[in-house]
Amino acid sequence: MKTRPPLGLASACMLILFAMFSSGVARSAPPIEPDEASPSLPARRVSAFEMNSPEYGAQVFMWWRPETAERDLELARGAGLTFVKQTFAWRDIEGAAKGAFDWSRADAAVQLARAKGLKLVARLDNAPDWAAPGCYDAAQKTMGPARNLQDWVDFVGAFAARYRGQIHAYEIWNEPNLAREWCGRQPDPAAYAAMLRASYQTLKAVDPDALVISAGMSPTTQNNAGAMPDAQFIERLYDAMQSDELGPHNSDGYFDALGVHAPGFLAPPELGPDDAAENSEYNHGEGAAGRIYCFRHVEDLRRLMVARGDAAKQIAILEFGWTSNPVHPIHSWFRVDEQTKGQYIARAFEYAKQHWSPWVGWMSAIYLANPDWTPEDEEYWWALTDPDGTPRPGYVQIQQALMQSTVTAGTRNPNSDEPEPKTVIGTQTNAGERRFLFRANPRPSASEKSLLLAQRFPKRGAVLDSPTAAPDVAANRIAKWNGKQWAALGDGMGCGISYCTPWVTALDMGADELFAGGLFTTAGNISAANVSRWKASKWSALGSGVNGWVNAVAVNGRNVYIAGYFTNVGGVPAYSIARWNTRTRTWRALGEGIGGGPVYALAVDGDNVYAAGYFVNAGDASARNIAKWNGSRWSALDNGINGTVYALTVQDHIVYAGGAFFQAGGVNAKNIAKWNGKRWSALGSGVEGTVYALARKKGGVYVGGNFTAAGSLSARNVAVWNGKRWQALGKGVNGPVRALALQQGELFVGGDFTAAGNTAAQNIARWDGKRWRKLGSGVDGIVYALTVTDRAVYAGGYFSNAGNLAEGASEMDGE
């Protein structure tokens, strides 16, 4: 029998219209219904932190990149998720020696999750070298338990004591059915039972309200010294628990909920394990062993759990999702495209709510991406977001599905003492548009809003009361700077409902009008699906808009080009790129569009439109991550670029492309390259990090991103190529640059930073050729898009307010 290697999981997504995705599902075995696996959970109170059934969340990575942690938690909230899962590695907290604790990063993660109102599931694992010598190998992902169990128990006790009442649940270790979690030794269910029992006793003694969840198992058909199938490991775990000297009949004293992993592989979420076992398309030719290759394999584990006397406890799905991985052969056999990935995750949420309540608890999708992942990492392809935080289609589909749901999660667990989940009431307008009202989270009062503003801008203090300071501007994701102060553009962008998080990620100017794209449902007080126009001090829609995220906008005369990740504009099929005509007010597709992934950047040069991102074809042309539309057909630019392209600009018919790559057309080019119409070439030795933004310059180009050097020159996140060599812009800025725009010789820079050179600058600044200047007191969130006129600068992104502190006030010595 063939066996498949164990998986490392990840990722999630949603649906735009559920009916679109309900066809084409193979015959499905009957689901395990509530009356088959305990009609109702007995009235037993394990914890004040009982799980709703189901409740939706995602795994996050707050640890090593605190600068992106708040962004990712806002993404979690914005999708309608109520909890996040974070790994707290023992070696990162008590790594130097026993008793030598460093709580700084753990404190920050716990405090931030609490501040965002998200429940926190903490995964504890990964022993330090002093406790498990020779076990840890980051490259091989190997680790092992402590040689002395008491060392582990002491750490668990110290962790629980520090965060008592702040963490809802603990997952004890991860995938113990793999040898890589046992320092290369054969998986040992009895040893894991001992670890689990000791952890449970310690945690309950210190923090009795916290839930204890057993580790999720890797889905594998291997049964050898390297791995054990999940059902077999769980069976032997129960054997070990029931042979304990206390003689329990179930898992009492070991865990409050059984943790499982539930990847969907190639199967749609409704497909049952019996069907997977019978169909070689889904079981990869492994027959009965291949019944694990479906989301509903969870039902096999539930039946096992009930047979062992644990009907009263819930299952926590700690990792689940689908992958779009085309890179790694071990995973690419069950890859789906990004749109399908999102549809399946949305349907999995719905399936669990309809068929598995009340015995299913938390469902954690994988992942909100680690900022350091690249396409070479397997986990990258499971994620709901790009490493830079840009939502993928799956994120958008999850968000939209949870907006359309009748409740924010499933039914409330009857044993829970927590308040009822927020309730959504659907209504119909005359136009048939469904709107939603929430019973919770009312808009803040004026005094509450003032307090929030003070917290967001803690250093302003008395300066705000000075006669030189105008009031702060409530600018919902978009604002205008006129050279002296900020102004709002109407009511900005919104979603009209509490759990929608609007973003503006693209801006461009026409002759006398501004076009904005991103993720939103309203612009000002009108409905506008992800793209809108600002003209004559009011917003207007572009037809019925776009059914997905807009990443780029480029205006060329009467034509407004948009690109992102979508399938339809104004009722017209269009794949990831389309054109709006301002005279006829109609949408048109650009041939067959872009296939295989999102478009992140556009540039227009006469009749030619260049599109770039992460994709495999344009129209019927094979095109690796960049392509050209000449008005009638698509073509490739040589053999393309070997990584993601985030930025484009054109200067004198030279196309500049920036992103995360190391070759363009077979030429070595580190993260930036140029195309002269015939061939690719590098810009010196490139930049040391990802490029997110470009702005044209006569004979060269301005470059922004997340990098430390340009060529051999130290350059913090922004630099300029003058046609021959790299130059720094003073001391640069202290965080990633997401947007650039040039106005009358001055460069405007937007992103996620707090200082430009020696000048305090909140997420936006300008370089006048000699020194950095601030724009008032900036904006209170990330700037993703900039565009300019002769008189104004427009900024879009993820922010709520723009500050009008006078430019010269409280400015440090500049350069």
Summary of the structure (lengths in Angstrom):
residues: 815
radius of gyration: 26.9
end to end distance: 68.8
largest distance: 81.6
contacts: 3095
relative contact order: 0.09
helix: 20%
strand: 31%
